[in-house]
Amino acid sequence: MKISSDEFNDLIMVIKRRIGADKRNGKTIKYKDIDSYIDKGLEFIPISLTAEDRAEVFRAIETEEAIKHTKGNCIFDDYDDPHNWYEHAEIEDEHFWRLYSKYLLEESSLDDKSIDILGKKTLPAIMNCLCNPKEAHEGRRLVRGLVIGDVQSGKTATYSGLICKAVDAGYKVVILLAGITENLRQQTQERIDQGIVGLEIKKDDITKIEKPKRVGVGKYDKQLLASSYTTQSSDFVGQKDSIFVSLEAQRSVVLFVVKKNVSVLTKLHNWLKNSNYDHSEECVNAPLLLIDDEADNASVNTSKDETNPTKTNAIIRKICNLFKTASYVGFTATPFANVFIDPDSVDEMKNADLFPEHFIYTLPTPSTYIGAKQIFNAGSKYYRNIRHIIDIDEPDYGDECWRDWARTHIDELNAGTFYYRHQKEWSGILPDSLREAVYCFFLANAIRDLRGQSSAPRSMLVNMSRFVKVQNVIKEEVEHIYDEFKSIVEKDFNSDSRKNTNLPLYKELKQLWDKHYSFVSDVSFERVVRKENLFKAIEHIKVLVVNGLKSSGKLDYKENPSLRVIAVGGMALSRGLTLEGLLTSYFYRNTATFDVLMQMGRWFGYRKGYEDIFQIWTSEESASWYDEISMASEDLKEDLKEMFAQRLTPKDFGIKVRDNCQELQITAGNKMRQSFNLDIQESYYGNIYETPYISLNAAHNTLNLEQVTWLAEELFKRNLSFDRFKNNTSLIVKDVPKDVVTAFVKNIKSSKVNPNFNTEYILDFITDENTVGLEHWDIVFQSGESDKCYEIPHIASVRCAARTVHIENNAIAVSSRRKLLSTHEGTYGLSEDQLNIVKRKCKEQWRKEGKNENREIPNRAYFEHLADRKPLLIIMLIEPVRTEGKDEKKKLSEYREALGKDKMAAFAIGFPGIKSAQNVKHYKANKIYYQQFMQDESEDIEDNETIQ
């Protein structure tokens, strides 16, 4: 934020006082009123707010005053259709919704107002998008749509409510696809049994015989009008397809909660066709609602046929096409998947099996929801809850020497340090930070107990590996940490805390308290570490491995509502599975795709009563990805509002998602990793390329500084003018001959982690005889906000940039956003006429695409839309700044020491948008490039999993 924390707090206090006064006078404060309250607050606290500051103030008021934003947003393929059939539907009895809303009121954390909004606004809006189940029509009718929510924000309540509304309106068959693991399917089945069916069937622990039991809504009404053909103990497997049922004759709705699994879905398809297909009408004549929970998960790359996305999507489509009337609704928090976007072909994207061509609806974000934006944006409310894992120094996977060593020292690797890319036989040394995180979980448990929350469930997540064997190794280590801690507290601690002060564990806990919980004011350290309090807090903690295996531990909060658990796992913890009361998360995984990272974020959600003490332990790289993803997700939601106003379609939304992914360079590598021999088509025309990563080899930086010194001297020798900018200390040198730039680029060193700034390729492009328009250049020595200067002859007056740096991909990252530049550097050297041309062309393009015309013009546009501009070289010297309040990796500390007082040299280079360019370079990415820059971990079902 640009304003100080004192100014922020003073403004919030004034606004809250005004709101409080209005509330006492009987006024209901609505979401739309917040802006006016901010304006009134600014009359008393006359400070200047940036757009970012105002958004933070807005969010703080929305959250603290529990003001709900109740309106979702939707776009359609056909705006001539009024989408209002549900409003006019004559529904005799809302039996299912009546019971489910009562269940939500009595059993869930939702208040009556939220339930009322869900029933009267959100769900009717989605229902209007579906097929009318009672409307007569010729042939088959299939509506495909997508509902976008937030991770861990309560999607289950929404789609359960949608099922109730749909069944009350006339839908007879409901199929719910509940992920690809049995654990998740069972959890989903339990919720459907509770909220819709009213009856659960589980195997007795002793006799192993399935027994029925009334639960949830079944306690409110003797009449059960829903029949589930799957149970908590069995999917649609075994002999279930031997039962003959006439769906048309069924008085009750028929439900199936199944895994997204080819065998299961094929069995269900064949059963539906063999038992209920009307050959005269060539369809199943019963309206179908198919809900695909975690819809994007079908796109995750996997080699296993049972969860192959292409085969899975095909069989889902075949099921839908059996029915005369069908509605497919995908639910997701991450609309960035291949099922939604094809990176190359718009036509393929639209025609994909499950593309939501008819509607996309975004659920409103509840004001008390804590998501990526509130956690990972530097300066955000919960940013202090992040703990960086800095005690793992990853090897340089692209280094030939290291790879040669790794190939011949497999046993040493498997017995050594834990790395991202460990083997499934690994059984070595886990980082000390894991032990520290577990101890923090113990302290947080005691804090919650002393806050009067002793009956609430508590969880810790440990997600470090997709391999089952490694998960068990981690579980054993965590169990050892727990058993040792528990034993010391039980046997060595005295009831008189004064006698414990010299115990090593007591001293360690005091250090951890001062480091992690010193801000806690309502509970003292002395009370937390009192023997009876600490032992009671940790006495019944369980350590479980939770994965897709039959032997997996079960998170049974129903049987044990006060369960305290440390859950170790991989994918099963990443999608859909809810960890109640999640206090501590230890997340160390190597993945860089939007959807997988967001779904792994089990810590998003609601943390009432402990929002100050939850912790997320993760790498700096992952934290910076989450920051970037949160902005992309927010942008997409905002775009939907504009796209509705422009009457744009889901197809247009798909294109927008694709453009974001390409710009951020997050999902493209993952989607195109079918081959190691990846063709890269790289035309440097019409864009600007930069070096947000600096080599860890300080000698390379020394060489670069020498080259900057040479360049300044060479420009001076040629009597070229160094012109100062009007509003800062930057210098620009115009009309520099190409040979000077060529010599400079030839001798600088760029980290290989900058794949778009490969000096060899750039030099090849510049010197190619077919490349035109690069004879004369503009060179800018860019200033920054540091009080230090360049200290290089002829450019000594230019101020350095100051950037917070961290280690990422075995390089120095100079920005959490992987961006060296902002959005104005492309304007350097341009005339007013050229600036106006770019502005006009951007507005025309955005208007055509339905985007906000007043948005900021990106740097790329100043090159893409100008064929006659001069190419641009930017030099920036950076003072590396420490991240306040965060520990630093050893490699970074060593780099600082090697750097000494030198500044880091970074570069950017831009080329005009010459449309007539014919010579486009084609490069092949070798295996090393693939491994270093594109490879993510496969998010398959855990190694060795048996499909149940």
FENFEN-V305169 format. One record per run of one state. SS is the DSSP state (~ for helix, > for strand, _ for the rest). FROM is the first residue (numbers start at 1). TO is the last residue. Records with the same first field share a line. If there is no record, write none. Layout:
SS = FROM-TO ; FROM-TO
This chain:
_ = 1-4 ; 25-30 ; 45-50 ; 65-72 ; 77-84 ; 89-94 ; 108-111 ; 128-140 ; 149-154 ; 170-172 ; 179-181 ; 198-198 ; 204-209 ; 215-215 ; 220-225 ; 229-230 ; 232-233 ; 235-239 ; 243-252 ; 259-261 ; 277-277 ; 279-282 ; 285-287 ; 294-294 ; 300-304 ; 308-308 ; 324-324 ; 333-345 ; 352-358 ; 363-369 ; 371-371 ; 377-382 ; 389-399 ; 409-409 ; 416-416 ; 418-428 ; 430-431 ; 451-457 ; 464-467 ; 492-496 ; 500-503 ; 517-524 ; 529-530 ; 539-541 ; 547-563 ; 570-570 ; 574-581 ; 588-593 ; 601-604 ; 606-614 ; 619-619 ; 646-649 ; 665-667 ; 672-677 ; 683-686 ; 691-692 ; 696-697 ; 718-722 ; 725-730 ; 748-758 ; 768-775 ; 783-788 ; 790-798 ; 800-800 ; 805-805 ; 809-810 ; 814-824 ; 828-831 ; 850-860 ; 865-870 ; 882-889 ; 900-903 ; 912-920 ; 926-926 ; 935-948
~ = 5-24 ; 31-44 ; 51-64 ; 85-88 ; 95-107 ; 112-127 ; 155-169 ; 182-197 ; 216-219 ; 240-242 ; 262-276 ; 295-299 ; 305-307 ; 309-322 ; 346-351 ; 372-376 ; 383-385 ; 400-408 ; 410-415 ; 432-450 ; 468-491 ; 497-499 ; 504-516 ; 525-528 ; 531-538 ; 571-573 ; 594-600 ; 620-645 ; 650-664 ; 668-671 ; 698-717 ; 738-747 ; 759-767 ; 825-827 ; 832-849 ; 861-864 ; 890-899 ; 927-934
> = 73-76 ; 141-148 ; 173-178 ; 199-203 ; 210-214 ; 226-228 ; 231-231 ; 234-234 ; 253-258 ; 278-278 ; 283-284 ; 288-293 ; 323-323 ; 325-332 ; 359-362 ; 370-370 ; 386-388 ; 417-417 ; 429-429 ; 458-463 ; 542-546 ; 564-569 ; 582-587 ; 605-605 ; 615-618 ; 678-682 ; 687-690 ; 693-695 ; 723-724 ; 731-737 ; 776-782 ; 789-789 ; 799-799 ; 801-804 ; 806-808 ; 811-813 ; 871-881 ; 904-911 ; 921-925
